[in-house]
């Protein structure tokens, strides 16, 4: 991760263990590595498709760096079928872990709104460090660093293509790629200000840009994954030369692109649902209790079913949800989760998985609950604003 005015050794940009980014991982395959994000089910890593381009092996190694230590887990990857390497389109992949992620690793939800442009974001990754003046430090041989910097989404990549034409050699699909430039506080290096009139001279010492190794890393808005790091570029026109050195090496004046997660949320959600083991598909299959186990993580499932009629067959139906502690405590007996569940066209049900934490402590059976609320595209019935379901964690340690 290249930073603007401060050294990469500055504690302000280090995403140390226990600071909320322990679910950001290093993805290693074929002698190369990138970055990924642990999603809300605890077994899927969202990353970039180009990490797996030309790789013959079917598995990657995921490295977690948490307050509990460093742990590696193997996983199989799947690339979005529409991936287009030539134009940087649909540059997304998911890695399915062979076991659940460490309890100490944060799980992240998706940013589902379409208002990303002009918003500030935080990027996190394991990329090669450097500086805005000189770019990537090609001689860096130190430990892998998980760094965080900030920037602002300035434009949609297709908008820039429409303006620059053949000056921009690739063809981004409309509404799928978010752009940010690397500003140093001057108009001279304000690339998208020069090209698009989107003038913004940066966020000061915390401004940064992605570098090799950051590919697949997240861009967070409000703590949710809004973008997936894809590529950088150095562009110039007859009138504008914003890049510091005219080399694509993550210096001031360059631009970078992130895949727009809100555009791809249906593929992400439905891919994850297809990988849930023994998930219920109808109310009669719902298990209202789950055996705790002695170690590791298992799932308790909550089934959300829509029985109404959509005004339009293409409408999305959604609810928000959150878990609540009871005698079972979040972080001790289960992993708390919250977010938005969307039923896409031709979908009338989906499950919400909650991870159960196994242990060998003799204790009573314990309960927790999940609430769903704020239905969009349907209702719970007249006067009903939320629904609550309870699950029992059955102790198997001989209390």
C-alpha positions in Angstrom: 0.0 0.0 0.0 1.6 3.2 -1.1 1.1 6.2 1.1 1.1 9.9 0.5 3.1 12.1 2.9 3.8 9.7 5.7 6.2 6.8 6.0 4.7 3.3 5.7 6.2 2.7 9.2 3.9 5.4 10.6 1.6 3.7 13.1 -1.3 5.7 11.8 -1.5 3.7 8.6 -0.6 0.2 10.1 -3.7 -2.0 10.4 -2.3 -3.9 13.4 -3.9 -6.9 15.0 -7.0 -6.1 17.0 -7.8 -2.8 15.2 -10.8 -4.1 13.3 -9.0 -5.4 10.2 -8.1 -9.0 11.3 -10.5 -10.3 8.7 -8.3 -8.8 5.9 -6.1 -11.6 4.7 -3.2 -12.4 2.4 -4.1 -14.7 -0.5 -1.2 -16.7 -1.8 -1.2 -18.8 -5.0 1.3 -19.7 -7.7 4.2 -17.9 -6.1 2.3 -14.6 -6.0 0.0 -13.0 -3.4 -2.8 -10.5 -3.1 -5.3 -9.5 -0.5 -8.8 -10.6 0.4 -11.8 -10.0 2.7 -13.5 -12.5 5.0 -17.2 -12.2 4.3 -20.2 -12.6 6.7 -20.5 -16.4 6.7 -17.0 -17.0 8.0 -16.0 -19.3 5.1 -15.8 -17.1 2.0 -13.0 -14.7 1.0 -13.8 -12.0 -1.6 -10.8 -11.1 -3.8 -9.8 -10.3 -7.4 -10.1 -12.8 -10.2 -6.8 -11.8 -11.9 -4.9 -13.3 -9.0 -5.8 -16.7 -10.4 -5.2 -16.0 -14.1 -2.9 -18.5 -15.7 -2.7 -20.6 -12.4 -3.0 -24.3 -12.8 -3.6 -25.2 -9.2 -7.1 -25.3 -7.8 -6.4 -24.2 -4.3 -5.0 -21.0 -2.6 -3.6 -20.5 0.8 -5.2 -17.8 3.0 -3.1 -16.3 5.8 -5.0 -14.8 8.8 -3.1 -12.4 11.1 -5.3 -11.9 14.2 -4.9 -11.2 17.9 -4.8 -15.0 18.3 -1.8 -15.3 16.0 -1.1 -16.2 12.4 -3.0 -19.1 10.8 -3.1 -20.5 7.3 -6.1 -22.2 5.8 -6.3 -23.7 2.3 -9.3 -23.0 0.1 -10.7 -23.6 -3.4 -11.4 -20.6 -5.5 -14.1 -19.8 -8.1 -13.8 -16.9 -10.5 -16.9 -15.0 -11.7 -17.8 -16.5 -15.1 -17.9 -13.1 -16.9 -14.3 -12.1 -15.9 -12.8 -10.0 -18.7 -9.0 -9.6 -18.1 -8.5 -7.4 -21.2 -10.8 -4.6 -19.9 -10.6 -5.2 -16.2 -14.3 -6.0 -16.0 -15.9 -8.4 -13.5 -12.5 -8.9 -11.7 -13.9 -10.8 -8.8 -13.4 -14.2 -7.2 -14.4 -16.1 -4.1 -12.2 -18.5 -2.1 -14.0 -21.2 -0.1 -12.1 -22.0 3.0 -11.6 -25.7 4.0 -12.6 -24.7 7.5 -14.2 -21.7 9.2 -12.0 -18.7 9.8 -10.5 -18.0 13.2 -13.1 -16.6 15.7 -10.8 -13.5 16.2 -11.1 -12.5 12.5 -13.8 -9.9 11.8 -16.5 -10.8 9.3 -17.6 -8.1 6.9 -20.9 -7.3 5.1 -21.4 -5.7 1.7 -22.1 -2.1 0.9 -25.3 -2.3 -1.0 -26.1 1.3 -2.0 -25.2 2.8 -5.3 -24.0 6.2 -4.0 -20.2 5.4 -3.7 -19.0 8.2 -6.1 -17.8 11.2 -4.1 -17.6 9.3 -0.9 -14.4 8.8 1.1 -13.3 5.2 1.8 -10.6 3.3 3.6 -8.5 0.7 1.8 -6.6 -2.1 3.5 -4.1 -4.4 2.0 -0.8 -6.3 2.1 0.7 -4.5 -0.9 4.3 -3.5 -1.4 4.9 -0.3 0.6 6.4 2.9 -0.9 5.7 6.6 -1.2 3.6 8.9 -3.4 6.7 10.7 -4.6 8.8 7.7 -5.6 6.2 4.9 -5.9 6.5 1.3 -4.9 9.7 0.4 -3.0 11.0 -2.3 -5.4 13.8 -3.1 -3.0 11.5 -3.8 0.0 12.2 -7.3 1.5 10.7 -6.9 5.0 7.8 -8.6 6.6 4.3 -8.5 5.0 2.6 -5.3 6.2 -1.1 -4.8 6.5 -1.6 -1.1 5.9 -4.6 1.1 5.6 -5.0 4.5 3.8 -7.8 6.6 2.6 -9.1 8.1 -0.7 -12.2 9.3 -2.4 -14.2 7.6 -5.2 -14.2 10.3 -7.9 -15.9 8.7 -10.8 -17.2 5.7 -12.7 -14.5 4.3 -15.0 -16.9 4.2 -18.0 -17.4 8.0 -17.6 -13.6 8.5 -18.0 -13.6 6.2 -21.0 -16.4 8.2 -22.7 -14.3 11.4 -22.3 -10.8 10.1 -23.1 -11.8 7.7 -25.9 -8.7 5.9 -27.4 -6.4 7.6 -24.9 -7.7 5.0 -22.5 -6.9 1.6 -23.9 -9.5 -0.5 -22.1 -13.3 -0.5 -22.0 -14.9 -0.6 -18.5 -18.5 -1.7 -18.4 -20.8 1.1 -17.2 -21.4 1.3 -13.4 -19.0 -1.6 -12.5 -15.7 0.1 -11.7 -15.0 2.9 -9.3 -12.0 5.2 -9.8 -9.9 7.2 -7.4 -6.7 9.2 -8.0 -3.7 9.7 -5.9 -3.6 13.4 -4.9 -0.8 15.3 -3.1 -2.7 18.5 -2.3 -1.9 20.2 -5.6 -3.9 20.8 -8.8 -0.9 19.5 -10.8 -1.4 15.9 -9.6 -5.2 15.9 -9.5 -5.6 13.4 -12.3 -9.4 13.1 -12.4 -9.7 16.8 -11.8 -7.7 17.3 -14.9 -9.6 14.8 -17.0 -13.1 15.0 -15.7 -13.3 18.3 -13.8 -13.8 16.3 -10.6 -11.5 18.5 -8.6 -10.3 17.2 -5.3 -6.7 17.6 -4.1 -6.8 14.8 -1.5 -7.1 13.8 2.1 -3.6 14.9 3.3 -1.3 12.5 5.0 -3.7 9.5 5.0 -4.3 9.6 1.3 -3.0 6.5 -0.6 -3.3 4.2 -3.6 -3.1 0.5 -4.1 0.1 -1.2 -5.1 1.2 -4.8 -6.2 -0.1 -7.2 -3.5 -3.2 -5.1 -2.7 -5.2 -6.7 -5.6 -8.4 -8.1 -4.2 -8.3 -5.9 -1.1 -11.3 -4.0 0.2 -12.4 -0.4 0.1 -14.7 0.2 3.1 -17.5 2.7 3.3 -19.1 2.8 6.7 -17.3 -0.4 7.6 -18.8 -2.3 4.7 -17.1 -3.6 1.6 -17.8 -1.2 -1.2 -15.0 -2.0 -3.6 -12.4 -4.7 -4.5 -9.0 -3.4 -5.6 -8.3 -4.2 -9.2 -5.6 -2.2 -11.1 -3.7 1.1 -11.3 -3.0 3.2 -14.4 -0.9 6.2 -15.5 -2.8 8.3 -18.1 -2.0 11.5 -19.9 -3.5 13.7 -22.6 -1.9 16.4 -24.7 -3.0 18.9 -22.1 -2.6 17.0 -18.9 0.3 15.0 -17.4 -0.6 14.4 -13.8 1.6 11.4 -13.1 4.7 12.3 -11.2 7.0 10.1 -13.3 4.9 8.8 -16.2 5.4 5.2 -15.0 2.7 3.0 -13.6 4.2 2.5 -10.1 1.6 4.0 -7.8 3.0 7.6 -7.6 1.1 10.8 -7.2 -1.1 11.6 -10.2 -2.0 8.0 -11.0 -5.5 6.4 -10.8 -6.8 3.1 -9.5 -9.9 1.1 -10.0 -12.0 -1.0 -7.7 -14.8 -3.4 -8.7 -18.1 -2.0 -7.5 -19.5 -4.5 -5.0 -23.0 -3.1 -5.0 -23.2 -4.0 -8.7 -22.1 -7.6 -8.0 -23.9 -8.2 -4.8 -26.3 -10.8 -6.4 -23.5 -12.9 -7.6 -21.7 -12.7 -4.3 -24.8 -13.5 -2.2 -26.1 -16.3 -4.3 -22.6 -17.9 -4.7 -22.4 -18.0 -0.9 -25.9 -19.5 -0.5 -25.0 -22.3 -2.9 -22.1 -23.3 -0.6 -24.1 -23.6 2.7 -24.1 -27.2 3.9 -27.4 -28.8 4.9 -29.2 -25.5 4.9 -33.0 -25.7 5.1 -35.1 -25.0 2.0 -38.5 -25.0 3.7 -39.9 -24.4 7.2 -40.2 -28.1 8.0 -36.4 -28.5 7.6 -35.4 -25.8 10.1 -33.5 -27.0 13.1 -34.3 -24.9 16.2 -31.4 -26.3 18.1 -27.8 -27.0 17.3 -25.2 -29.1 19.1 -22.4 -27.0 20.4 -19.4 -29.3 19.6 -16.1 -29.3 21.4 -14.1 -27.0 19.1 -14.3 -25.0 15.9 -17.4 -23.5 14.4 -20.7 -24.8 13.1 -23.9 -23.1 11.8 -27.3 -22.4 13.1 -29.6 -21.4 10.2 -32.5 -19.0 10.1 -34.8 -19.4 7.1 -36.5 -16.2 5.7 -39.3 -17.0 3.3 -41.4 -14.6 1.1 -44.9 -15.8 0.5 -46.4 -12.7 -1.1 -46.6 -11.5 -4.7 -44.1 -9.1 -6.2 -45.4 -6.1 -8.0 -42.8 -6.7 -10.7 -41.1 -10.1 -11.2 -37.7 -8.3 -11.3 -38.2 -6.6 -7.9 -35.9 -7.4 -5.0 -37.4 -8.1 -1.6 -35.3 -7.5 1.5 -35.1 -7.4 5.3 -32.5 -6.2 7.7 -31.3 -8.6 10.5 -29.3 -8.7 13.7 -28.4 -11.3 16.3 -29.1 -10.8 20.0 -27.5 -12.4 23.0 -29.6 -14.4 25.4 -28.1 -16.9 27.8 -25.8 -17.6 24.9 -23.4 -14.7 24.5 -22.0 -13.1 21.3 -18.3 -13.7 21.0 -18.4 -16.6 23.5 -21.1 -18.9 22.3 -21.8 -17.6 18.8 -20.4 -14.9 16.4 -22.7 -11.9 16.2 -23.9 -10.9 12.7 -26.1 -8.3 11.2 -26.8 -7.0 7.7 -29.3 -7.0 4.9 -30.8 -10.1 3.3 -32.0 -9.7 -0.3 -34.3 -12.2 -2.1 -33.5 -11.7 -5.8 -35.8 -12.3 -8.7 -36.9 -16.0 -8.8 -35.9 -16.3 -5.1 -38.5 -16.7 -2.4 -36.4 -17.9 0.4 -32.8 -17.7 1.8 -31.0 -18.5 5.0 -29.1 -16.4 7.4 -26.2 -18.4 8.9 -24.9 -17.8 12.4 -21.6 -19.4 13.5 -21.7 -21.4 16.7 -18.5 -21.5 18.8 -17.7 -25.0 20.1 -16.0 -25.5 23.5 -15.5 -28.2 26.2 -17.0 -26.2 29.1 -19.8 -28.0 31.1 -22.8 -25.7 31.0 -26.5 -25.5 30.5 -28.2 -25.3 27.2 -28.2 -21.7 26.1 -30.3 -19.6 23.7 -29.8 -16.6 21.4 -32.1 -14.9 18.9 -32.2 -13.2 15.5 -34.5 -10.3 14.7 -35.5 -9.3 11.1 -37.0 -5.9 10.5 -37.5 -3.1 7.9 -39.0 -5.3 5.1 -38.8 -3.7 1.6 -41.1 -5.0 -1.1 -43.3 -6.8 1.4 -44.6 -6.7 4.9 -44.8 -8.9 8.0 -48.5 -8.2 8.4 -50.5 -5.4 9.7 -49.0 -3.7 12.7 -46.0 -6.0 12.9 -42.6 -4.3 12.6 -40.2 -7.1 13.4 -40.0 -10.9 13.7 -37.8 -12.8 16.2 -36.6 -16.4 16.1 -34.8 -18.3 18.9 -32.1 -21.0 18.6 -30.9 -23.3 21.4 -27.2 -24.3 21.6 -27.2 -27.8 23.1 -24.4 -28.5 25.4 -22.7 -31.8 24.8 -20.1 -31.7 27.5 -22.0 -33.6 30.2 -23.3 -30.8 32.5 
